[in-house]
Amino acid sequence: MSQKPIAMEQIKQILQLRTDGIAIREMARRIGISRNSVRKYLSLLEDSVGELTNKQLADGTYLNDSPRQDTVRLEQLVRHFSST
């Protein structure tokens, strides 16, 4: 069963609590999600500094909306099918 993404407001709360120096366990308790979910979203947004727009937050956290492609493998696949 896949994990249901959390709301954008919860992501903003996680970032705010991180800047306030709150521990992960306390963040999870306050927001009402698991500690592992808090860790996951913190790791996805670890490079984010300062104020982010909703678009930037969504791009950083909701990875299934935009599939990432391995360009080298994609180029190999295209060459393979174009040569046959």
PDB file of N, CA, C and O in Angstrom:
ATOM      1  N   MET A   1       0.837  -1.168   0.000  1.00  0.00           N
ATOM      2  CA  MET A   1       0.000   0.000   0.000  1.00  0.00           C
ATOM      3  C   MET A   1       0.886   1.236   0.000  1.00  0.00           C
ATOM      4  O   MET A   1       1.751   1.388   0.862  1.00  0.00           O
ATOM      5  N   SER A   2       0.669   2.108  -0.959  1.00  0.00           N
ATOM      6  CA  SER A   2       1.517   3.284  -1.045  1.00  0.00           C
ATOM      7  C   SER A   2       1.069   4.351  -0.049  1.00  0.00           C
ATOM      8  O   SER A   2      -0.076   4.390   0.402  1.00  0.00           O
ATOM      9  N   GLN A   3       2.011   5.193   0.260  1.00  0.00           N
ATOM     10  CA  GLN A   3       1.747   6.237   1.236  1.00  0.00           C
ATOM     11  C   GLN A   3       0.999   7.388   0.575  1.00  0.00           C
ATOM     12  O   GLN A   3       1.375   7.844  -0.505  1.00  0.00           O
ATOM     13  N   LYS A   4      -0.046   7.847   1.217  1.00  0.00           N
ATOM     14  CA  LYS A   4      -0.827   8.973   0.722  1.00  0.00           C
ATOM     15  C   LYS A   4      -0.055  10.259   1.019  1.00  0.00           C
ATOM     16  O   LYS A   4       0.392  10.457   2.148  1.00  0.00           O
ATOM     17  N   PRO A   5       0.110  11.139   0.021  1.00  0.00           N
ATOM     18  CA  PRO A   5       0.842  12.378   0.283  1.00  0.00           C
ATOM     19  C   PRO A   5       0.101  13.254   1.291  1.00  0.00           C
ATOM     20  O   PRO A   5      -1.128  13.250   1.363  1.00  0.00           O
ATOM     21  N   ILE A   6       0.876  13.998   2.059  1.00  0.00           N
ATOM     22  CA  ILE A   6       0.267  14.867   3.062  1.00  0.00           C
ATOM     23  C   ILE A   6      -0.079  16.212   2.425  1.00  0.00           C
ATOM     24  O   ILE A   6       0.377  16.521   1.325  1.00  0.00           O
ATOM     25  N   ALA A   7      -0.873  16.994   3.112  1.00  0.00           N
ATOM     26  CA  ALA A   7      -1.308  18.294   2.607  1.00  0.00           C
ATOM     27  C   ALA A   7      -0.162  19.291   2.615  1.00  0.00           C
ATOM     28  O   ALA A   7       0.788  19.167   3.388  1.00  0.00           O
ATOM     29  N   MET A   8      -0.269  20.272   1.748  1.00  0.00           N
ATOM     30  CA  MET A   8       0.759  21.305   1.635  1.00  0.00           C
ATOM     31  C   MET A   8       0.933  22.061   2.949  1.00  0.00           C
ATOM     32  O   MET A   8       2.052  22.443   3.291  1.00  0.00           O
ATOM     33  N   GLU A   9      -0.142  22.283   3.685  1.00  0.00           N
ATOM     34  CA  GLU A   9      -0.040  22.982   4.968  1.00  0.00           C
ATOM     35  C   GLU A   9       0.793  22.185   5.966  1.00  0.00           C
ATOM     36  O   GLU A   9       1.528  22.767   6.764  1.00  0.00           O
ATOM     37  N   GLN A  10       0.686  20.853   5.926  1.00  0.00           N
ATOM     38  CA  GLN A  10       1.494  20.025   6.821  1.00  0.00           C
ATOM     39  C   GLN A  10       2.971  20.107   6.450  1.00  0.00           C
ATOM     40  O   GLN A  10       3.831  20.099   7.330  1.00  0.00           O
ATOM     41  N   ILE A  11       3.268  20.187   5.165  1.00  0.00           N
ATOM     42  CA  ILE A  11       4.656  20.337   4.730  1.00  0.00           C
ATOM     43  C   ILE A  11       5.209  21.668   5.217  1.00  0.00           C
ATOM     44  O   ILE A  11       6.347  21.742   5.680  1.00  0.00           O
ATOM     45  N   LYS A  12       4.407  22.713   5.113  1.00  0.00           N
ATOM     46  CA  LYS A  12       4.834  24.024   5.607  1.00  0.00           C
ATOM     47  C   LYS A  12       5.053  23.992   7.115  1.00  0.00           C
ATOM     48  O   LYS A  12       5.979  24.625   7.623  1.00  0.00           O
ATOM     49  N   GLN A  13       4.196  23.251   7.838  1.00  0.00           N
ATOM     50  CA  GLN A  13       4.372  23.124   9.285  1.00  0.00           C
ATOM     51  C   GLN A  13       5.676  22.411   9.604  1.00  0.00           C
ATOM     52  O   GLN A  13       6.388  22.803  10.528  1.00  0.00           O
ATOM     53  N   ILE A  14       5.993  21.369   8.849  1.00  0.00           N
ATOM     54  CA  ILE A  14       7.248  20.644   9.070  1.00  0.00           C
ATOM     55  C   ILE A  14       8.433  21.584   8.902  1.00  0.00           C
ATOM     56  O   ILE A  14       9.347  21.591   9.726  1.00  0.00           O
ATOM     57  N   LEU A  15       8.417  22.377   7.836  1.00  0.00           N
ATOM     58  CA  LEU A  15       9.523  23.308   7.606  1.00  0.00           C
ATOM     59  C   LEU A  15       9.614  24.362   8.709  1.00  0.00           C
ATOM     60  O   LEU A  15      10.710  24.709   9.150  1.00  0.00           O
ATOM     61  N   GLN A  16       8.473  24.865   9.149  1.00  0.00           N
ATOM     62  CA  GLN A  16       8.473  25.861  10.215  1.00  0.00           C
ATOM     63  C   GLN A  16       8.991  25.269  11.524  1.00  0.00           C
ATOM     64  O   GLN A  16       9.781  25.900  12.227  1.00  0.00           O
ATOM     65  N   LEU A  17       8.546  24.068  11.845  1.00  0.00           N
ATOM     66  CA  LEU A  17       9.005  23.424  13.075  1.00  0.00           C
ATOM     67  C   LEU A  17      10.493  23.098  13.006  1.00  0.00           C
ATOM     68  O   LEU A  17      11.191  23.145  14.020  1.00  0.00           O
ATOM     69  N   ARG A  18      10.982  22.765  11.802  1.00  0.00           N
ATOM     70  CA  ARG A  18      12.413  22.498  11.654  1.00  0.00           C
ATOM     71  C   ARG A  18      13.208  23.763  11.939  1.00  0.00           C
ATOM     72  O   ARG A  18      14.229  23.715  12.626  1.00  0.00           O
ATOM     73  N   THR A  19      12.742  24.900  11.412  1.00  0.00           N
ATOM     74  CA  THR A  19      13.469  26.145  11.673  1.00  0.00           C
ATOM     75  C   THR A  19      13.379  26.567  13.138  1.00  0.00           C
ATOM     76  O   THR A  19      14.247  27.285  13.636  1.00  0.00           O
ATOM     77  N   ASP A  20      12.324  26.118  13.825  1.00  0.00           N
ATOM     78  CA  ASP A  20      12.189  26.415  15.253  1.00  0.00           C
ATOM     79  C   ASP A  20      13.016  25.473  16.125  1.00  0.00           C
ATOM     80  O   ASP A  20      13.117  25.677  17.335  1.00  0.00           O
ATOM     81  N   GLY A  21      13.611  24.440  15.516  1.00  0.00           N
ATOM     82  CA  GLY A  21      14.460  23.518  16.263  1.00  0.00           C
ATOM     83  C   GLY A  21      13.702  22.436  17.003  1.00  0.00           C
ATOM     84  O   GLY A  21      14.210  21.890  17.983  1.00  0.00           O
ATOM     85  N   ILE A  22      12.504  22.116  16.558  1.00  0.00           N
ATOM     86  CA  ILE A  22      11.680  21.088  17.203  1.00  0.00           C
ATOM     87  C   ILE A  22      12.152  19.704  16.749  1.00  0.00           C
ATOM     88  O   ILE A  22      12.494  19.512  15.583  1.00  0.00           O
ATOM     89  N   ALA A  23      12.167  18.749  17.673  1.00  0.00           N
ATOM     90  CA  ALA A  23      12.595  17.389  17.367  1.00  0.00           C
ATOM     91  C   ALA A  23      11.580  16.680  16.458  1.00  0.00           C
ATOM     92  O   ALA A  23      10.402  17.037  16.429  1.00  0.00           O
ATOM     93  N   ILE A  24      12.049  15.689  15.731  1.00  0.00           N
ATOM     94  CA  ILE A  24      11.213  14.955  14.780  1.00  0.00           C
ATOM     95  C   ILE A  24      10.028  14.301  15.487  1.00  0.00           C
ATOM     96  O   ILE A  24       8.905  14.348  14.983  1.00  0.00           O
ATOM     97  N   ARG A  25      10.260  13.708  16.619  1.00  0.00           N
ATOM     98  CA  ARG A  25       9.176  13.047  17.349  1.00  0.00           C
ATOM     99  C   ARG A  25       8.082  14.044  17.740  1.00  0.00           C
ATOM    100  O   ARG A  25       6.892  13.741  17.653  1.00  0.00           O
ATOM    101  N   GLU A  26       8.498  15.217  18.166  1.00  0.00           N
ATOM    102  CA  GLU A  26       7.535  16.253  18.541  1.00  0.00           C
ATOM    103  C   GLU A  26       6.801  16.791  17.307  1.00  0.00           C
ATOM    104  O   GLU A  26       5.603  17.067  17.369  1.00  0.00           O
ATOM    105  N   MET A  27       7.514  16.937  16.194  1.00  0.00           N
ATOM    106  CA  MET A  27       6.871  17.357  14.946  1.00  0.00           C
ATOM    107  C   MET A  27       5.770  16.379  14.563  1.00  0.00           C
ATOM    108  O   MET A  27       4.660  16.783  14.217  1.00  0.00           O
ATOM    109  N   ALA A  28       6.083  15.096  14.629  1.00  0.00           N
ATOM    110  CA  ALA A  28       5.118  14.064  14.270  1.00  0.00           C
ATOM    111  C   ALA A  28       3.892  14.125  15.168  1.00  0.00           C
ATOM    112  O   ALA A  28       2.765  13.964  14.701  1.00  0.00           O
ATOM    113  N   ARG A  29       4.110  14.356  16.444  1.00  0.00           N
ATOM    114  CA  ARG A  29       2.994  14.440  17.384  1.00  0.00           C
ATOM    115  C   ARG A  29       2.118  15.649  17.089  1.00  0.00           C
ATOM    116  O   ARG A  29       0.892  15.544  17.072  1.00  0.00           O
ATOM    117  N   ARG A  30       2.746  16.794  16.857  1.00  0.00           N
ATOM    118  CA  ARG A  30       1.986  18.025  16.620  1.00  0.00           C
ATOM    119  C   ARG A  30       1.202  17.985  15.305  1.00  0.00           C
ATOM    120  O   ARG A  30       0.072  18.469  15.242  1.00  0.00           O
ATOM    121  N   ILE A  31       1.791  17.416  14.268  1.00  0.00           N
ATOM    122  CA  ILE A  31       1.159  17.418  12.950  1.00  0.00           C
ATOM    123  C   ILE A  31       0.206  16.240  12.786  1.00  0.00           C
ATOM    124  O   ILE A  31      -0.770  16.322  12.040  1.00  0.00           O
ATOM    125  N   GLY A  32       0.490  15.155  13.480  1.00  0.00           N
ATOM    126  CA  GLY A  32      -0.385  13.994  13.389  1.00  0.00           C
ATOM    127  C   GLY A  32      -0.013  13.032  12.290  1.00  0.00           C
ATOM    128  O   GLY A  32      -0.880  12.362  11.729  1.00  0.00           O
ATOM    129  N   ILE A  33       1.282  12.954  11.971  1.00  0.00           N
ATOM    130  CA  ILE A  33       1.779  11.982  10.990  1.00  0.00           C
ATOM    131  C   ILE A  33       2.910  11.199  11.641  1.00  0.00           C
ATOM    132  O   ILE A  33       3.361  11.543  12.733  1.00  0.00           O
ATOM    133  N   SER A  34       3.363  10.159  10.979  1.00  0.00           N
ATOM    134  CA  SER A  34       4.395   9.309  11.571  1.00  0.00           C
ATOM    135  C   SER A  34       5.767   9.984  11.533  1.00  0.00           C
ATOM    136  O   SER A  34       6.013  10.892  10.740  1.00  0.00           O
ATOM    137  N   ARG A  35       6.649   9.512  12.413  1.00  0.00           N
ATOM    138  CA  ARG A  35       8.019  10.038  12.441  1.00  0.00           C
ATOM    139  C   ARG A  35       8.732   9.770  11.125  1.00  0.00           C
ATOM    140  O   ARG A  35       9.494  10.605  10.638  1.00  0.00           O
ATOM    141  N   ASN A  36       8.477   8.591  10.552  1.00  0.00           N
ATOM    142  CA  ASN A  36       9.126   8.266   9.283  1.00  0.00           C
ATOM    143  C   ASN A  36       8.667   9.197   8.165  1.00  0.00           C
ATOM    144  O   ASN A  36       9.457   9.543   7.286  1.00  0.00           O
ATOM    145  N   SER A  37       7.413   9.602   8.189  1.00  0.00           N
ATOM    146  CA  SER A  37       6.929  10.559   7.194  1.00  0.00           C
ATOM    147  C   SER A  37       7.607  11.910   7.373  1.00  0.00           C
ATOM    148  O   SER A  37       7.979  12.558   6.395  1.00  0.00           O
ATOM    149  N   VAL A  38       7.765  12.332   8.615  1.00  0.00           N
ATOM    150  CA  VAL A  38       8.461  13.592   8.877  1.00  0.00           C
ATOM    151  C   VAL A  38       9.887  13.503   8.358  1.00  0.00           C
ATOM    152  O   VAL A  38      10.369  14.425   7.701  1.00  0.00           O
ATOM    153  N   ARG A  39      10.563  12.400   8.649  1.00  0.00           N
ATOM    154  CA  ARG A  39      11.932  12.214   8.163  1.00  0.00           C
ATOM    155  C   ARG A  39      11.985  12.237   6.642  1.00  0.00           C
ATOM    156  O   ARG A  39      12.884  12.840   6.056  1.00  0.00           O
ATOM    157  N   LYS A  40      11.022  11.580   6.006  1.00  0.00           N
ATOM    158  CA  LYS A  40      10.986  11.518   4.541  1.00  0.00           C
ATOM    159  C   LYS A  40      10.877  12.914   3.945  1.00  0.00           C
ATOM    160  O   LYS A  40      11.633  13.265   3.039  1.00  0.00           O
ATOM    161  N   TYR A  41       9.944  13.707   4.446  1.00  0.00           N
ATOM    162  CA  TYR A  41       9.756  15.041   3.892  1.00  0.00           C
ATOM    163  C   TYR A  41      10.919  15.965   4.236  1.00  0.00           C
ATOM    164  O   TYR A  41      11.261  16.839   3.440  1.00  0.00           O
ATOM    165  N   LEU A  42      11.524  15.793   5.384  1.00  0.00           N
ATOM    166  CA  LEU A  42      12.708  16.580   5.715  1.00  0.00           C
ATOM    167  C   LEU A  42      13.865  16.234   4.784  1.00  0.00           C
ATOM    168  O   LEU A  42      14.605  17.121   4.358  1.00  0.00           O
ATOM    169  N   SER A  43      14.023  14.954   4.467  1.00  0.00           N
ATOM    170  CA  SER A  43      15.106  14.572   3.559  1.00  0.00           C
ATOM    171  C   SER A  43      14.847  15.068   2.142  1.00  0.00           C
ATOM    172  O   SER A  43      15.784  15.439   1.436  1.00  0.00           O
ATOM    173  N   LEU A  44      13.584  15.078   1.719  1.00  0.00           N
ATOM    174  CA  LEU A  44      13.269  15.599   0.389  1.00  0.00           C
ATOM    175  C   LEU A  44      13.512  17.100   0.294  1.00  0.00           C
ATOM    176  O   LEU A  44      13.849  17.617  -0.771  1.00  0.00           O
ATOM    177  N   LEU A  45      13.340  17.787   1.403  1.00  0.00           N
ATOM    178  CA  LEU A  45      13.477  19.242   1.413  1.00  0.00           C
ATOM    179  C   LEU A  45      14.725  19.715   2.146  1.00  0.00           C
ATOM    180  O   LEU A  45      14.781  20.864   2.586  1.00  0.00           O
ATOM    181  N   GLU A  46      15.724  18.854   2.285  1.00  0.00           N
ATOM    182  CA  GLU A  46      16.890  19.218   3.082  1.00  0.00           C
ATOM    183  C   GLU A  46      17.675  20.382   2.489  1.00  0.00           C
ATOM    184  O   GLU A  46      18.335  21.112   3.229  1.00  0.00           O
ATOM    185  N   ASP A  47      17.621  20.571   1.184  1.00  0.00           N
ATOM    186  CA  ASP A  47      18.376  21.659   0.559  1.00  0.00           C
ATOM    187  C   ASP A  47      17.614  22.978   0.538  1.00  0.00           C
ATOM    188  O   ASP A  47      18.175  24.014   0.183  1.00  0.00           O
ATOM    189  N   SER A  48      16.341  22.943   0.918  1.00  0.00           N
ATOM    190  CA  SER A  48      15.531  24.158   0.845  1.00  0.00           C
ATOM    191  C   SER A  48      15.881  25.104   1.972  1.00  0.00           C
ATOM    192  O   SER A  48      15.921  24.725   3.143  1.00  0.00           O
ATOM    193  N   VAL A  49      16.131  26.329   1.596  1.00  0.00           N
ATOM    194  CA  VAL A  49      16.476  27.357   2.564  1.00  0.00           C
ATOM    195  C   VAL A  49      15.609  28.575   2.269  1.00  0.00           C
ATOM    196  O   VAL A  49      15.422  28.940   1.109  1.00  0.00           O
ATOM    197  N   GLY A  50      15.091  29.190   3.292  1.00  0.00           N
ATOM    198  CA  GLY A  50      14.303  30.399   3.109  1.00  0.00           C
ATOM    199  C   GLY A  50      12.870  30.104   2.699  1.00  0.00           C
ATOM    200  O   GLY A  50      12.386  28.979   2.822  1.00  0.00           O
ATOM    201  N   GLU A  51      12.212  31.130   2.213  1.00  0.00           N
ATOM    202  CA  GLU A  51      10.800  31.039   1.832  1.00  0.00           C
ATOM    203  C   GLU A  51      10.675  30.392   0.453  1.00  0.00           C
ATOM    204  O   GLU A  51      11.314  30.820  -0.509  1.00  0.00           O
ATOM    205  N   LEU A  52       9.850  29.364   0.376  1.00  0.00           N
ATOM    206  CA  LEU A  52       9.612  28.679  -0.887  1.00  0.00           C
ATOM    207  C   LEU A  52       8.175  28.906  -1.337  1.00  0.00           C
ATOM    208  O   LEU A  52       7.267  29.045  -0.518  1.00  0.00           O
ATOM    209  N   THR A  53       7.988  28.939  -2.642  1.00  0.00           N
ATOM    210  CA  THR A  53       6.636  29.044  -3.168  1.00  0.00           C
ATOM    211  C   THR A  53       5.963  27.674  -3.089  1.00  0.00           C
ATOM    212  O   THR A  53       6.628  26.657  -2.893  1.00  0.00           O
ATOM    213  N   ASN A  54       4.650  27.660  -3.242  1.00  0.00           N
ATOM    214  CA  ASN A  54       3.926  26.390  -3.238  1.00  0.00           C
ATOM    215  C   ASN A  54       4.402  25.492  -4.371  1.00  0.00           C
ATOM    216  O   ASN A  54       4.477  24.275  -4.202  1.00  0.00           O
ATOM    217  N   LYS A  55       4.722  26.069  -5.516  1.00  0.00           N
ATOM    218  CA  LYS A  55       5.205  25.296  -6.665  1.00  0.00           C
ATOM    219  C   LYS A  55       6.534  24.625  -6.330  1.00  0.00           C
ATOM    220  O   LYS A  55       6.733  23.452  -6.646  1.00  0.00           O
ATOM    221  N   GLN A  56       7.441  25.358  -5.695  1.00  0.00           N
ATOM    222  CA  GLN A  56       8.736  24.789  -5.325  1.00  0.00           C
ATOM    223  C   GLN A  56       8.576  23.680  -4.290  1.00  0.00           C
ATOM    224  O   GLN A  56       9.251  22.653  -4.367  1.00  0.00           O
ATOM    225  N   LEU A  57       7.686  23.886  -3.328  1.00  0.00           N
ATOM    226  CA  LEU A  57       7.430  22.845  -2.332  1.00  0.00           C
ATOM    227  C   LEU A  57       6.848  21.596  -2.989  1.00  0.00           C
ATOM    228  O   LEU A  57       7.264  20.479  -2.681  1.00  0.00           O
ATOM    229  N   ALA A  58       5.896  21.780  -3.885  1.00  0.00           N
ATOM    230  CA  ALA A  58       5.269  20.645  -4.556  1.00  0.00           C
ATOM    231  C   ALA A  58       6.279  19.894  -5.403  1.00  0.00           C
ATOM    232  O   ALA A  58       6.286  18.663  -5.410  1.00  0.00           O
ATOM    233  N   ASP A  59       7.133  20.614  -6.117  1.00  0.00           N
ATOM    234  CA  ASP A  59       8.148  19.958  -6.937  1.00  0.00           C
ATOM    235  C   ASP A  59       9.126  19.161  -6.088  1.00  0.00           C
ATOM    236  O   ASP A  59       9.604  18.107  -6.507  1.00  0.00           O
ATOM    237  N   GLY A  60       9.421  19.662  -4.901  1.00  0.00           N
ATOM    238  CA  GLY A  60      10.364  18.974  -4.028  1.00  0.00           C
ATOM    239  C   GLY A  60       9.795  17.789  -3.284  1.00  0.00           C
ATOM    240  O   GLY A  60      10.537  16.877  -2.920  1.00  0.00           O
ATOM    241  N   THR A  61       8.493  17.778  -3.050  1.00  0.00           N
ATOM    242  CA  THR A  61       7.919  16.729  -2.219  1.00  0.00           C
ATOM    243  C   THR A  61       7.069  15.720  -2.965  1.00  0.00           C
ATOM    244  O   THR A  61       7.102  14.532  -2.642  1.00  0.00           O
ATOM    245  N   TYR A  62       6.315  16.157  -3.946  1.00  0.00           N
ATOM    246  CA  TYR A  62       5.430  15.243  -4.669  1.00  0.00           C
ATOM    247  C   TYR A  62       6.133  14.763  -5.927  1.00  0.00           C
ATOM    248  O   TYR A  62       5.876  15.262  -7.022  1.00  0.00           O
ATOM    249  N   LEU A  63       7.017  13.796  -5.765  1.00  0.00           N
ATOM    250  CA  LEU A  63       7.867  13.345  -6.867  1.00  0.00           C
ATOM    251  C   LEU A  63       7.121  12.559  -7.937  1.00  0.00           C
ATOM    252  O   LEU A  63       7.596  12.489  -9.071  1.00  0.00           O
ATOM    253  N   ASN A  64       5.975  11.967  -7.624  1.00  0.00           N
ATOM    254  CA  ASN A  64       5.290  11.163  -8.617  1.00  0.00           C
ATOM    255  C   ASN A  64       4.561  12.013  -9.641  1.00  0.00           C
ATOM    256  O   ASN A  64       4.091  11.468 -10.640  1.00  0.00           O
ATOM    257  N   ASP A  65       4.442  13.307  -9.448  1.00  0.00           N
ATOM    258  CA  ASP A  65       3.776  14.152 -10.432  1.00  0.00           C
ATOM    259  C   ASP A  65       4.633  14.355 -11.676  1.00  0.00           C
ATOM    260  O   ASP A  65       4.103  14.512 -12.776  1.00  0.00           O
ATOM    261  N   SER A  66       5.931  14.354 -11.511  1.00  0.00           N
ATOM    262  CA  SER A  66       6.826  14.539 -12.651  1.00  0.00           C
ATOM    263  C   SER A  66       7.871  13.425 -12.633  1.00  0.00           C
ATOM    264  O   SER A  66       8.790  13.453 -11.816  1.00  0.00           O
ATOM    265  N   PRO A  67       7.738  12.451 -13.522  1.00  0.00           N
ATOM    266  CA  PRO A  67       8.689  11.340 -13.520  1.00  0.00           C
ATOM    267  C   PRO A  67      10.082  11.804 -13.919  1.00  0.00           C
ATOM    268  O   PRO A  67      10.256  12.575 -14.863  1.00  0.00           O
ATOM    269  N   ARG A  68      11.051  11.323 -13.188  1.00  0.00           N
ATOM    270  CA  ARG A  68      12.441  11.652 -13.504  1.00  0.00           C
ATOM    271  C   ARG A  68      12.985  10.570 -14.426  1.00  0.00           C
ATOM    272  O   ARG A  68      12.737   9.380 -14.231  1.00  0.00           O
ATOM    273  N   GLN A  69      13.714  11.001 -15.411  1.00  0.00           N
ATOM    274  CA  GLN A  69      14.228  10.051 -16.380  1.00  0.00           C
ATOM    275  C   GLN A  69      15.740  10.024 -16.302  1.00  0.00           C
ATOM    276  O   GLN A  69      16.402  11.044 -16.108  1.00  0.00           O
ATOM    277  N   ASP A  70      16.255   8.835 -16.459  1.00  0.00           N
ATOM    278  CA  ASP A  70      17.692   8.670 -16.555  1.00  0.00           C
ATOM    279  C   ASP A  70      18.052   8.937 -18.011  1.00  0.00           C
ATOM    280  O   ASP A  70      17.764   8.112 -18.878  1.00  0.00           O
ATOM    281  N   THR A  71      18.669  10.065 -18.287  1.00  0.00           N
ATOM    282  CA  THR A  71      18.888  10.480 -19.668  1.00  0.00           C
ATOM    283  C   THR A  71      19.806   9.532 -20.425  1.00  0.00           C
ATOM    284  O   THR A  71      19.618   9.318 -21.623  1.00  0.00           O
ATOM    285  N   VAL A  72      20.786   8.965 -19.751  1.00  0.00           N
ATOM    286  CA  VAL A  72      21.700   8.044 -20.427  1.00  0.00           C
ATOM    287  C   VAL A  72      20.945   6.796 -20.884  1.00  0.00           C
ATOM    288  O   VAL A  72      21.091   6.360 -22.026  1.00  0.00           O
ATOM    289  N   ARG A  73      20.148   6.233 -19.999  1.00  0.00           N
ATOM    290  CA  ARG A  73      19.388   5.037 -20.365  1.00  0.00           C
ATOM    291  C   ARG A  73      18.355   5.346 -21.442  1.00  0.00           C
ATOM    292  O   ARG A  73      18.115   4.524 -22.327  1.00  0.00           O
ATOM    293  N   LEU A  74      17.749   6.510 -21.372  1.00  0.00           N
ATOM    294  CA  LEU A  74      16.775   6.896 -22.384  1.00  0.00           C
ATOM    295  C   LEU A  74      17.436   7.032 -23.748  1.00  0.00           C
ATOM    296  O   LEU A  74      16.879   6.586 -24.751  1.00  0.00           O
ATOM    297  N   GLU A  75      18.617   7.643 -23.798  1.00  0.00           N
ATOM    298  CA  GLU A  75      19.340   7.775 -25.061  1.00  0.00           C
ATOM    299  C   GLU A  75      19.718   6.408 -25.624  1.00  0.00           C
ATOM    300  O   GLU A  75      19.625   6.190 -26.832  1.00  0.00           O
ATOM    301  N   GLN A  76      20.146   5.479 -24.755  1.00  0.00           N
ATOM    302  CA  GLN A  76      20.472   4.129 -25.209  1.00  0.00           C
ATOM    303  C   GLN A  76      19.251   3.435 -25.791  1.00  0.00           C
ATOM    304  O   GLN A  76      19.346   2.752 -26.810  1.00  0.00           O
ATOM    305  N   LEU A  77      18.123   3.608 -25.155  1.00  0.00           N
ATOM    306  CA  LEU A  77      16.891   2.991 -25.626  1.00  0.00           C
ATOM    307  C   LEU A  77      16.482   3.579 -26.984  1.00  0.00           C
ATOM    308  O   LEU A  77      16.077   2.839 -27.880  1.00  0.00           O
ATOM    309  N   VAL A  78      16.581   4.855 -27.133  1.00  0.00           N
ATOM    310  CA  VAL A  78      16.234   5.495 -28.409  1.00  0.00           C
ATOM    311  C   VAL A  78      17.161   5.014 -29.510  1.00  0.00           C
ATOM    312  O   VAL A  78      16.709   4.704 -30.612  1.00  0.00           O
ATOM    313  N   ARG A  79      18.462   4.947 -29.222  1.00  0.00           N
ATOM    314  CA  ARG A  79      19.423   4.438 -30.235  1.00  0.00           C
ATOM    315  C   ARG A  79      19.107   2.990 -30.592  1.00  0.00           C
ATOM    316  O   ARG A  79      19.190   2.610 -31.760  1.00  0.00           O
ATOM    317  N   HIS A  80      18.748   2.182 -29.604  1.00  0.00           N
ATOM    318  CA  HIS A  80      18.441   0.779 -29.852  1.00  0.00           C
ATOM    319  C   HIS A  80      17.266   0.625 -30.817  1.00  0.00           C
ATOM    320  O   HIS A  80      17.327  -0.161 -31.763  1.00  0.00           O
ATOM    321  N   PHE A  81      16.216   1.369 -30.571  1.00  0.00           N
ATOM    322  CA  PHE A  81      15.024   1.227 -31.411  1.00  0.00           C
ATOM    323  C   PHE A  81      15.181   1.921 -32.749  1.00  0.00           C
ATOM    324  O   PHE A  81      14.541   1.517 -33.720  1.00  0.00           O
ATOM    325  N   SER A  82      16.000   2.941 -32.834  1.00  0.00           N
ATOM    326  CA  SER A  82      16.202   3.608 -34.133  1.00  0.00           C
ATOM    327  C   SER A  82      17.127   2.805 -35.041  1.00  0.00           C
ATOM    328  O   SER A  82      17.086   2.961 -36.262  1.00  0.00           O
ATOM    329  N   SER A  83      17.957   1.954 -34.460  1.00  0.00           N
ATOM    330  CA  SER A  83      18.885   1.160 -35.286  1.00  0.00           C
ATOM    331  C   SER A  83      18.232  -0.109 -35.833  1.00  0.00           C
ATOM    332  O   SER A  83      18.777  -0.735 -36.743  1.00  0.00           O
ATOM    333  N   THR A  84      17.094  -0.490 -35.303  1.00  0.00           N
ATOM    334  CA  THR A  84      16.451  -1.720 -35.803  1.00  0.00           C
ATOM    335  C   THR A  84      15.405  -1.439 -36.840  1.00  0.00           C
ATOM    336  O   THR A  84      14.779  -2.367 -37.353  1.00  0.00           O
TER     337      THR A  84
END
